[in-house]
């Protein structure tokens, strides 16, 4: 069964992120999930039993770097390693790509493309 999205989020720009988080106590996890769930750009947030954070957010208004800052504000950190660095690089790339696609104004292929000023 699919979850209903928040009315403010555009479904085509939603990005799913899965991050392994360390250093958070039970109360800190609850506060983090509560803040993420009530954030206007976040569509869905949950904690898995193995300490993994699953978040779905609107990529046009929020980024993985802002998510990392929020985790750091609660005293947590992302697990280090080669795979985590690769995932973060890919997440940043797709964040930028979604923002660029949201701003793009399509034009008809039978017309001359708009000229840059």
N, C-alpha and C positions, 0 to 999 in steps of 0.2 A: 504494500500500500504506500503510495507516495504522500509525502507531507505537503500541506498547503504552504505556499510561500507568503511572506509578508507582502502586504499590498504596495509598499513603497519600493520593493526591489523588482528589478526587471530580470526575468528568469534567464534570458539569453546571456546576461553578464554575470551570473552567479559563478563563483569559483569555490571548489572544494579543496580544503587543505587538511592534511593529517600530519601532526607534529608530535614527536616524543618529547615530553616535558619532564624535567627533573627538578627537585628541590622545593616542591610545594607540599604543604601540609593539607590535611582534610579541609580545614576552614578556608585556607587560601584557594583551594580548588573550587569550593562552593562559591566564594566571592567572585572568582574569575569567570566561572560559568554563568553566574547571575548577571555580571556586568556585560558579558558577551551577548547573552540572550536578550538583554534590554537595549543593546546598542542599535541605533537605527539602520546601520549598514549591514549588520550581521543577520543572516536568515536563520541559521541553526548552529548550535554549539552543544557539544557533549563531551564527557570524559569517558574513555574506555577503561576497563579494569586494569590494563597494563600500563597506565600512566600516559596514554596517548590522547591528545586533544584533536577532536574532529570539528572543523568549523567550515561553514558555508557563508560567504559574504559577497556583497555587491562589489565587483571589481572596478566599477567606474568611480566609486567614492572612497574606497578603502584599499589598503595593501597589506601584504604579508609583513612589511617592516613595521607598520602600525600595530599589527597583532603581536609581533615580537616585543615591542615597547610595552604593551599592556601586560604581557607575561612577565617581563622584567620588573615592572612596577609592583607586581605581586610577589616578587622574590624568586621567581622561577627562572629556569634557563633551558635552552634546547640542548638535547644530547649532541655531543660533538662527534665528528667523524666524517669520512669521505662522502658517504651516501647522503648525510644530512646537508653537507655543503652543496652537493649536486642538486638535491631537491630544492633548496633555498634559491639557488641560481635559476632553476627552471621556474619556480614560483614567481620570482621577480620579473623574469622575461614575460611570462603570461600575464602578469598584472599590467605591465606596460603595454602589451599587445591589446588587451581588452580595453584599456583607456583610450588607445589610439583608434581602435575600431568604433568605439562609442562616439567619438568626435568626427569620424569620417562622414562626409556627405556624398552619397553615391550619385553617379550621373549616368545617363543613358549611353549605351555603347555606340549609338548611331550619331551622337552629337560630338562636337569638339570638346575635349576636356577643358575644365576651367583653367584659366591662366593664373599663375602665381603673380602677386603684385609685389 
